[in-house]
Amino acid sequence: MSKYPLVSIIIPCYNHERYVQQCLDSVLTDDYHNKEIVIIDDGSTDRSKQVIAEWINTNEAAINVIYRTQKNSGICNTLNNLINYANGEYVAILASDDKLNINGIRERVDYLLKFPDKMVVFGDSIIIDENSIVTHHSSFLLHKGDLRDFETNDGMFDALVVKGWPSPGPVTLVKKDYYRKFGYYPKDLLMEDQFFYLTAIANSVLGYLDKPVAYYRIHSISLSRNPQRKRQVLRDLAKTYFRRMNLFKAKQKTILLLRGLKIYIKSFL
């Protein structure tokens, strides 16, 4: 096992007292041994801090845990802080209401070791509800994914932007050097995923692993119940397209420009 690099599982937590123990348990039971947990509570107002502290007190002999608390700063600031605290050569991003699949870390590490030109890999996920009941065995199949789209950079661009493929949940493993080379998450964005994946696609460092590596939790509360947040998410998506368009060739640049304008206008309707 010594040939395998240290993986930091980075966990941003905000008001997930009901789920964060399940999340941490899944990291502990994952079969990849050379790992650490880096977790930040981003100003939770529920009992998340207490649940995390109790879990660490019980399991600190079994796994190294770096735990910090902070005033609410948003997902991008929190992820950037987590990356800076991480000691691993790789970081696995895991939301505090999601869970790892039993061999999800090892399979993603094996992929990046096999394909050294890639710096990021994402896999499939199993969908669970608020009660941890499996509702779909494959996010890929749920969203009618086409494996051919994930064989090339152009295909992944079309899947993400043209076909509206939803950005993955807790399924990404990243070489930490990626952030040093291509930059961290923009602090002014509400959502980070599209910016991240467009950057990885543009630089030809993104790969896909067709295996379920995590459990992704979908909650019944949707953006439609919070119209102000929905508008902000749309504007951030448009902003992401505008900021990343210059990384792409002419056709893709035009697609990002036109779709960004359409989304931005929609945010005011």
Secondary structure as GFF3:
##gff-version 3
##sequence-region A 1 269
A	DSSP	beta_strand	7	13	.	.	.	ID=ss1
A	DSSP	alpha_helix	20	29	.	.	.	ID=ss2
A	DSSP	beta_strand	35	42	.	.	.	ID=ss3
A	DSSP	alpha_helix	48	59	.	.	.	ID=ss4
A	DSSP	beta_strand	64	70	.	.	.	ID=ss5
A	DSSP	alpha_helix	75	85	.	.	.	ID=ss6
A	DSSP	beta_strand	90	93	.	.	.	ID=ss7
A	DSSP	beta_strand	99	100	.	.	.	ID=ss8
A	DSSP	alpha_helix	104	114	.	.	.	ID=ss9
A	DSSP	beta_strand	120	128	.	.	.	ID=ss10
A	DSSP	beta_strand	134	136	.	.	.	ID=ss11
A	DSSP	alpha_helix	139	142	.	.	.	ID=ss12
A	DSSP	three_ten_helix	147	151	.	.	.	ID=ss13
A	DSSP	alpha_helix	153	157	.	.	.	ID=ss14
A	DSSP	pi_helix	158	162	.	.	.	ID=ss15
A	DSSP	beta_strand	172	175	.	.	.	ID=ss16
A	DSSP	alpha_helix	177	182	.	.	.	ID=ss17
A	DSSP	alpha_helix	193	202	.	.	.	ID=ss18
A	DSSP	beta_strand	206	217	.	.	.	ID=ss19
A	DSSP	three_ten_helix	223	225	.	.	.	ID=ss20
A	DSSP	alpha_helix	227	244	.	.	.	ID=ss21
A	DSSP	three_ten_helix	245	247	.	.	.	ID=ss22
A	DSSP	alpha_helix	250	266	.	.	.	ID=ss23
###
